Amino acid sequence: MLTGPQISADTVTDSASPNLANNWTETRQRIATVASQWGRLCDSVGLVAISKGHPASAIRALAALGQRDFGENYLQEAGPKLQELQDLKLTWHFTGQLQGNKTRPVAEQFDWVHTLDRERIALRLNEQRPHYAPPLNICVQVSLVPEPGKGGVPPEGVLPLAQRVATLPKLKLRGLMCIPPPRDTFEEQRALFEQLVACQRQLLDAGLAVDTLSMGMSDDLEAAVAAGATWVRIGTAIFGKRQKQ
């Protein structure tokens, strides 16, 4: 069974906002503003544009503005888009839940996986990564608050999985990722992100050279950047809302 909604590149709505350039500029300004407020360099925070549910034309338009990192959640949607956009030099991030029988396209076509939460998936990605490709960048997904239906390992399981990933030659352990539940205030949001920072410190103390915190989306990127995010994953604030299929 394929993960995610059963949609293809042909049926994804042409939802490229006429305000795409403005949205992208405003999002980058949000990142720059909060980074400055917390004494960080703007270029220390990368922007992954989450393009799930939006057509290749919207990605191409955003790439023309200078965006290079894009995130996709669903393989059946991502495949045709990657094929159509292969003339562009883009970096592709897989940001959805990954089933064991669907790892090969990710291992072959993506540059990053943000949602690793099982050793079995790590082993398959390592086996299926092409010999000519650089190691696949990996973030371990952490479940900071137990939520049914969401992926991620609990904090106590992060170190063992990270240590295992670090032994696999075709994978490169980069850091951690989280998708925390919504919180109403900046302080509450930041408190959750600080838990991921604590997990990163644990890995660093164990001698693992991790440099990545993938955290923060459209509604909480300020708190994530304040806490130390190195990637924020932004969809709605850039592309607008996806239309229901």
C-alpha positions as CSV (number, residue, x, y, z in Angstrom):
1,M,0.0,0.0,0.0
2,L,1.2,3.5,-0.9
3,T,1.6,6.0,1.9
4,G,-0.5,9.2,1.8
5,P,-3.4,10.2,-0.4
6,Q,-3.8,8.4,-3.7
7,I,-3.0,11.3,-6.0
8,S,-0.7,11.7,-9.0
9,A,1.1,14.6,-10.6
10,D,-1.7,14.8,-13.2
11,T,-4.4,15.2,-10.6
12,V,-2.6,17.6,-8.3
13,T,-4.3,20.9,-8.5
14,D,-2.5,23.7,-10.2
15,S,-2.4,25.7,-7.0
16,A,0.6,27.9,-7.6
17,S,-0.4,31.1,-5.8
18,P,-0.2,34.4,-7.8
19,N,1.5,35.7,-4.7
20,L,4.1,33.0,-4.7
21,A,7.0,35.4,-4.9
22,N,5.6,37.6,-2.2
23,N,4.9,34.6,0.0
24,W,8.4,33.2,-0.4
25,T,10.0,36.6,0.2
26,E,7.9,37.2,3.3
27,T,8.8,33.7,4.7
28,R,12.5,34.3,4.2
29,Q,12.1,37.7,6.0
30,R,10.3,36.0,8.9
31,I,13.3,33.7,9.2
32,A,15.8,36.5,8.9
33,T,14.0,38.6,11.5
34,V,13.7,36.0,14.2
35,A,17.3,34.8,13.5
36,S,18.5,38.3,14.1
37,Q,16.4,38.7,17.2
38,W,18.1,35.6,18.7
39,G,21.6,36.4,17.6
40,R,21.8,34.0,14.8
41,L,23.0,34.4,11.2
42,C,20.2,34.2,8.6
43,D,22.1,31.7,6.6
44,S,22.3,29.4,9.5
45,V,18.7,28.5,8.9
46,G,17.8,26.6,5.7
47,L,14.4,26.7,4.1
48,V,12.8,23.5,2.8
49,A,9.7,24.4,0.7
50,I,7.2,21.7,1.2
51,S,5.6,21.2,-2.2
52,K,3.3,18.2,-1.5
53,G,0.0,18.8,-3.1
54,H,1.3,21.4,-5.5
55,P,2.3,20.9,-9.1
56,A,5.7,20.9,-10.8
57,S,4.9,24.3,-12.3
58,A,4.7,25.8,-8.8
59,I,8.1,24.3,-7.9
60,R,9.6,25.5,-11.2
61,A,8.3,29.0,-10.5
62,L,9.8,29.0,-7.0
63,A,13.1,27.6,-8.3
64,A,13.3,30.5,-10.7
65,L,13.2,32.8,-7.7
66,G,16.2,31.0,-6.1
67,Q,14.7,28.3,-3.9
68,R,16.6,25.1,-4.2
69,D,15.4,22.8,-1.4
70,F,12.0,21.1,-1.8
71,G,10.2,18.6,0.4
72,E,7.8,15.9,-0.7
73,N,5.8,13.5,1.5
74,Y,4.2,11.0,-0.9
75,L,6.2,8.9,-3.4
76,Q,3.4,8.5,-5.9
77,E,3.1,12.2,-6.2
78,A,6.8,13.0,-6.0
79,G,8.0,10.7,-8.7
80,P,6.5,12.4,-11.7
81,K,7.5,15.8,-10.4
82,L,11.1,14.8,-9.9
83,Q,11.1,13.4,-13.4
84,E,9.6,16.6,-14.9
85,L,12.0,18.8,-13.0
86,Q,15.2,16.9,-13.6
87,D,16.6,19.7,-15.7
88,L,16.8,21.8,-12.5
89,K,19.6,21.5,-9.9
90,L,17.3,21.0,-6.9
91,T,17.9,19.3,-3.6
92,W,15.0,16.9,-2.7
93,H,14.0,16.2,0.9
94,F,11.7,13.3,1.8
95,T,9.6,14.5,4.7
96,G,6.8,11.9,4.9
97,Q,6.4,8.5,6.6
98,L,8.3,5.8,4.8
99,Q,7.2,2.2,4.5
100,G,9.8,-0.5,4.2
101,N,8.5,-1.6,0.7
102,K,8.8,1.9,-0.6
103,T,12.4,2.8,0.3
104,R,14.0,2.2,-3.1
105,P,12.7,5.4,-4.9
106,V,13.8,7.5,-1.9
107,A,17.2,5.9,-1.7
108,E,17.7,6.4,-5.5
109,Q,16.2,9.9,-6.0
110,F,16.3,12.0,-2.8
111,D,19.1,13.8,-1.1
112,W,17.7,13.9,2.4
113,V,15.3,11.8,4.6
114,H,13.9,13.7,7.6
115,T,11.7,11.0,9.0
116,L,13.8,8.0,9.8
117,D,12.4,6.2,12.8
118,R,13.2,2.5,12.4
119,E,16.4,0.5,12.0
120,R,14.8,-1.6,9.3
121,I,14.2,1.4,7.1
122,A,17.8,2.6,7.7
123,L,19.1,-0.8,6.5
124,R,17.0,-0.8,3.4
125,L,18.0,2.8,2.5
126,N,21.6,1.9,2.9
127,E,21.3,-1.2,0.8
128,Q,19.4,0.6,-2.0
129,R,21.4,3.8,-2.2
130,P,23.3,3.7,-5.6
131,H,27.0,3.3,-5.4
132,Y,27.6,6.4,-7.5
133,A,25.5,8.6,-5.2
134,P,26.8,10.5,-2.2
135,P,25.6,9.2,1.2
136,L,22.0,9.9,1.9
137,N,21.5,12.6,4.5
138,I,19.5,11.3,7.4
139,C,17.5,13.0,10.3
140,V,16.0,10.7,13.0
141,Q,12.4,11.7,13.7
142,V,11.7,12.1,17.4
143,S,8.2,11.8,18.9
144,L,8.4,14.5,21.6
145,V,4.7,13.9,22.6
146,P,3.1,10.5,22.0
147,E,0.5,11.0,19.2
148,P,-1.4,8.1,17.6
149,G,-0.6,7.7,13.9
150,K,2.5,9.9,13.9
151,G,6.0,8.5,13.3
152,G,9.0,9.1,15.4
153,V,11.0,7.4,18.1
154,P,10.7,8.4,21.8
155,P,13.6,10.5,23.2
156,E,15.0,7.4,25.0
157,G,15.3,5.6,21.6
158,V,17.1,8.3,19.7
159,L,20.7,7.5,20.7
160,P,20.6,3.8,19.8
161,L,19.0,4.4,16.4
162,A,21.4,7.3,15.7
163,Q,24.4,5.2,16.6
164,R,23.2,2.5,14.2
165,V,22.7,4.9,11.4
166,A,26.2,6.3,11.9
167,T,27.6,2.8,11.1
168,L,26.0,2.6,7.7
169,P,28.3,3.7,4.9
170,K,25.8,4.9,2.4
171,L,23.9,7.0,5.0
172,K,25.1,10.2,6.6
173,L,23.6,10.9,10.0
174,R,22.9,14.7,10.1
175,G,20.6,15.2,13.1
176,L,17.1,15.2,14.3
177,M,13.6,16.1,13.2
178,C,10.3,16.6,15.0
179,I,6.7,17.5,14.2
180,P,5.3,18.5,17.6
181,P,1.6,19.0,18.2
182,P,0.2,22.6,17.9
183,R,0.7,24.9,20.8
184,D,-0.9,28.3,21.4
185,T,2.0,30.4,22.5
186,F,5.5,31.1,21.5
187,E,6.8,29.9,24.9
188,E,4.9,26.6,24.6
189,Q,6.1,26.0,21.1
190,R,9.7,26.8,22.0
191,A,9.6,24.5,25.1
192,L,8.8,21.5,22.8
193,F,11.6,22.4,20.4
194,E,14.0,22.7,23.3
195,Q,13.3,19.0,23.9
196,L,14.7,18.2,20.5
197,V,17.8,20.4,21.3
198,A,18.3,18.3,24.4
199,C,18.2,15.1,22.3
200,Q,20.8,16.6,20.0
201,R,23.1,17.4,23.0
202,Q,22.8,13.7,24.0
203,L,24.1,12.7,20.6
204,L,26.9,15.2,20.6
205,D,27.9,14.0,24.1
206,A,28.0,10.5,22.7
207,G,30.5,11.6,20.0
208,L,28.1,11.7,17.1
209,A,28.9,14.6,14.7
210,V,25.3,15.9,14.2
211,D,24.7,19.4,12.9
212,T,21.0,19.5,12.0
213,L,17.8,20.3,13.7
214,S,14.8,20.0,11.3
215,M,11.9,21.7,13.1
216,G,9.4,24.4,12.5
217,M,6.6,24.9,10.0
218,S,4.4,27.7,8.9
219,D,2.7,28.4,12.2
220,D,5.7,27.9,14.6
221,L,8.9,28.7,12.6
222,E,9.7,31.7,14.9
223,A,9.9,29.4,18.0
224,A,11.8,26.8,16.1
225,V,14.5,29.3,14.9
226,A,14.7,30.7,18.4
227,A,15.4,27.3,19.7
228,G,18.1,26.5,17.1
229,A,16.5,25.1,14.0
230,T,18.8,24.6,11.1
231,W,16.0,23.6,8.6
232,V,12.5,24.9,8.7
233,R,9.9,23.1,6.6
234,I,7.4,25.5,5.1
235,G,4.5,24.7,2.9
236,T,1.3,26.7,3.4
237,A,3.0,30.0,4.1
238,I,4.7,29.8,0.7
239,F,2.4,27.9,-1.6
240,G,-1.0,28.6,0.0
241,K,-3.4,26.0,1.2
242,R,-3.8,22.8,-0.8
243,Q,-7.2,22.1,-2.3
244,K,-8.9,19.0,-1.1
245,Q,-9.0,16.2,-3.7
